[in-house]
Amino acid sequence: MEDLDIRMGAEDFAYYSQVMPACFYRLGTGSSDGRLASGLHTPTFDINESALEIGSGLMAWIAIAQLGQEID
């Protein structure tokens, strides 16, 4: 895990959370050796494919945890 500097980015996702419970997180897609270090919206972007497994696993875990709270 890496702490990032505070940024003043804009994100419309916050509006969704006014209607439904929401969770927003940032998942890094680079590699620890710096080989995959291009920015997201660039022609040289490449993804560390293990981020896909981590991201989908995290989303599944959050969904199951939320469902468990609603059942109790």
Backbone as CSV, one residue per row, in Angstrom:
resi,resn,N_x,N_y,N_z,CA_x,CA_y,CA_z,C_x,C_y,C_z
1,MET,0.846,-1.160,0.000,0.000,0.000,0.000,0.898,1.231,0.000
2,GLU,0.427,2.263,-0.682,1.207,3.491,-0.791,0.305,4.692,-0.524
3,ASP,0.767,5.592,0.322,0.022,6.825,0.566,0.284,7.794,-0.573
4,LEU,-0.762,8.437,-1.052,-0.650,9.395,-2.142,-0.859,10.803,-1.617
5,ASP,-0.295,11.769,-2.320,-0.531,13.163,-1.983,-2.000,13.497,-2.207
6,ILE,-2.507,14.440,-1.439,-3.882,14.899,-1.611,-3.995,15.613,-2.953
7,ARG,-5.057,15.316,-3.697,-5.282,15.950,-4.994,-6.678,16.549,-5.032
8,MET,-6.853,17.527,-5.868,-8.146,18.179,-6.029,-8.819,17.688,-7.310
9,GLY,-8.891,16.390,-7.474,-9.537,15.817,-8.654,-11.056,15.915,-8.540
10,ALA,-11.706,15.863,-9.669,-13.170,15.902,-9.688,-13.692,14.499,-10.003
11,GLU,-14.773,14.136,-9.358,-15.334,12.813,-9.573,-16.847,12.880,-9.368
12,ASP,-17.597,12.501,-10.374,-19.057,12.524,-10.300,-19.629,11.399,-9.440
13,PHE,-18.802,10.435,-9.089,-19.260,9.289,-8.321,-19.919,9.713,-7.009
14,ALA,-19.497,10.816,-6.436,-20.054,11.279,-5.161,-21.561,11.485,-5.239
15,TYR,-22.057,11.850,-6.395,-23.496,12.043,-6.547,-24.260,10.723,-6.392
16,TYR,-23.672,9.636,-6.862,-24.330,8.334,-6.700,-24.504,7.999,-5.230
17,SER,-23.505,8.355,-4.417,-23.541,7.994,-3.001,-24.600,8.777,-2.228
18,GLN,-25.176,9.792,-2.844,-26.269,10.509,-2.196,-27.583,9.723,-2.322
19,VAL,-27.614,8.762,-3.261,-28.817,7.967,-3.501,-28.693,6.564,-2.901
20,MET,-27.513,5.974,-3.021,-27.264,4.608,-2.556,-25.971,4.585,-1.744
21,PRO,-25.855,3.671,-0.785,-24.572,3.523,-0.090,-23.479,3.225,-1.125
22,ALA,-22.317,3.815,-0.945,-21.274,3.687,-1.957,-19.896,3.537,-1.319
23,CYS,-18.986,3.014,-2.093,-17.589,2.879,-1.693,-16.736,3.247,-2.906
24,PHE,-15.788,4.124,-2.708,-14.910,4.540,-3.800,-13.477,4.325,-3.345
25,TYR,-12.707,3.621,-4.138,-11.306,3.403,-3.802,-10.469,3.492,-5.066
26,ARG,-9.210,3.743,-4.889,-8.275,3.790,-6.015,-7.397,2.550,-5.953
27,LEU,-7.309,1.872,-7.063,-6.510,0.653,-7.149,-5.350,0.906,-8.102
28,GLY,-4.140,0.812,-7.606,-2.970,1.002,-8.453,-2.853,-0.110,-9.483
29,THR,-2.384,0.231,-10.669,-2.244,-0.763,-11.737,-0.821,-0.827,-12.281
30,GLY,0.114,-0.182,-11.611,1.509,-0.199,-12.044,2.226,-1.419,-11.486
31,SER,3.530,-1.446,-11.682,4.335,-2.546,-11.159,5.380,-1.987,-10.207
32,SER,5.798,-2.786,-9.250,6.751,-2.326,-8.243,8.116,-2.015,-8.842
33,ASP,8.438,-2.580,-10.000,9.738,-2.297,-10.621,9.704,-1.042,-11.504
34,GLY,8.538,-0.383,-11.599,8.422,0.844,-12.382,8.249,0.626,-13.867
35,ARG,8.246,-0.628,-14.313,8.141,-0.930,-15.742,6.794,-0.469,-16.298
36,LEU,5.732,-0.596,-15.518,4.400,-0.191,-15.960,4.037,1.093,-15.232
37,ALA,4.648,2.205,-15.629,4.482,3.446,-14.885,3.807,4.549,-15.693
38,SER,3.265,4.259,-16.851,2.618,5.290,-17.653,1.289,5.688,-17.032
39,GLY,0.888,6.928,-17.262,-0.382,7.418,-16.748,-1.562,6.700,-17.383
40,LEU,-2.697,6.771,-16.717,-3.897,6.046,-17.140,-4.373,6.440,-18.534
41,HIS,-4.494,7.702,-18.803,-5.042,8.151,-20.087,-3.922,8.559,-21.042
42,THR,-2.993,7.647,-21.269,-1.881,7.896,-22.184,-1.781,6.746,-23.178
43,PRO,-1.169,6.974,-24.335,-1.045,5.898,-25.321,-0.095,4.784,-24.884
44,THR,0.732,5.030,-23.869,1.686,4.014,-23.414,1.200,3.251,-22.176
45,PHE,-0.057,3.502,-21.758,-0.576,2.822,-20.571,-0.595,1.315,-20.781
46,ASP,-0.144,0.599,-19.788,-0.198,-0.861,-19.766,-0.554,-1.233,-18.334
47,ILE,-1.287,-2.296,-18.161,-1.767,-2.643,-16.826,-1.036,-3.857,-16.280
48,ASN,-0.751,-3.812,-15.008,-0.258,-4.978,-14.312,-1.484,-5.869,-14.105
49,GLU,-1.585,-6.962,-14.821,-2.805,-7.764,-14.838,-3.185,-8.344,-13.483
50,SER,-2.253,-8.406,-12.539,-2.627,-8.883,-11.197,-3.569,-7.893,-10.524
51,ALA,-3.570,-6.635,-10.966,-4.499,-5.640,-10.417,-5.942,-6.009,-10.742
52,LEU,-6.170,-6.677,-11.864,-7.526,-7.103,-12.219,-8.053,-8.130,-11.213
53,GLU,-7.200,-9.063,-10.830,-7.598,-10.074,-9.840,-7.817,-9.434,-8.474
54,ILE,-6.914,-8.554,-8.089,-7.042,-7.885,-6.792,-8.303,-7.018,-6.756
55,GLY,-8.544,-6.256,-7.814,-9.702,-5.371,-7.861,-11.015,-6.121,-7.839
56,SER,-11.121,-7.182,-8.632,-12.380,-7.939,-8.649,-12.583,-8.677,-7.331
57,GLY,-11.495,-9.155,-6.724,-11.604,-9.798,-5.411,-12.059,-8.823,-4.342
58,LEU,-11.528,-7.602,-4.378,-11.924,-6.587,-3.410,-13.394,-6.212,-3.580
59,MET,-13.842,-6.054,-4.815,-15.254,-5.720,-5.044,-16.169,-6.848,-4.560
60,ALA,-15.775,-8.102,-4.797,-16.579,-9.239,-4.325,-16.623,-9.271,-2.805
61,TRP,-15.482,-9.029,-2.156,-15.426,-9.031,-0.704,-16.317,-7.933,-0.121
62,ILE,-16.269,-6.735,-0.697,-17.106,-5.628,-0.221,-18.590,-5.987,-0.369
63,ALA,-18.964,-6.562,-1.505,-20.369,-6.934,-1.733,-20.831,-7.979,-0.732
64,ILE,-20.012,-8.997,-0.510,-20.384,-10.057,0.440,-20.459,-9.501,1.848
65,ALA,-19.522,-8.651,2.227,-19.551,-8.038,3.555,-20.807,-7.192,3.728
66,GLN,-21.169,-6.426,2.722,-22.365,-5.588,2.797,-23.626,-6.448,2.890
67,LEU,-23.698,-7.503,2.104,-24.848,-8.393,2.174,-24.966,-9.046,3.538
68,GLY,-23.842,-9.399,4.130,-23.851,-10.000,5.455,-24.404,-9.058,6.508
69,GLN,-24.112,-7.763,6.377,-24.639,-6.774,7.310,-26.137,-6.619,7.162
70,GLU,-26.633,-6.718,5.931,-28.063,-6.553,5.684,-28.859,-7.755,6.164
71,ILE,-28.235,-8.928,6.176,-28.918,-10.155,6.604,-29.061,-10.188,8.112
72,ASP,-28.037,-9.699,8.845,-28.058,-9.747,10.320,-29.177,-8.985,10.926
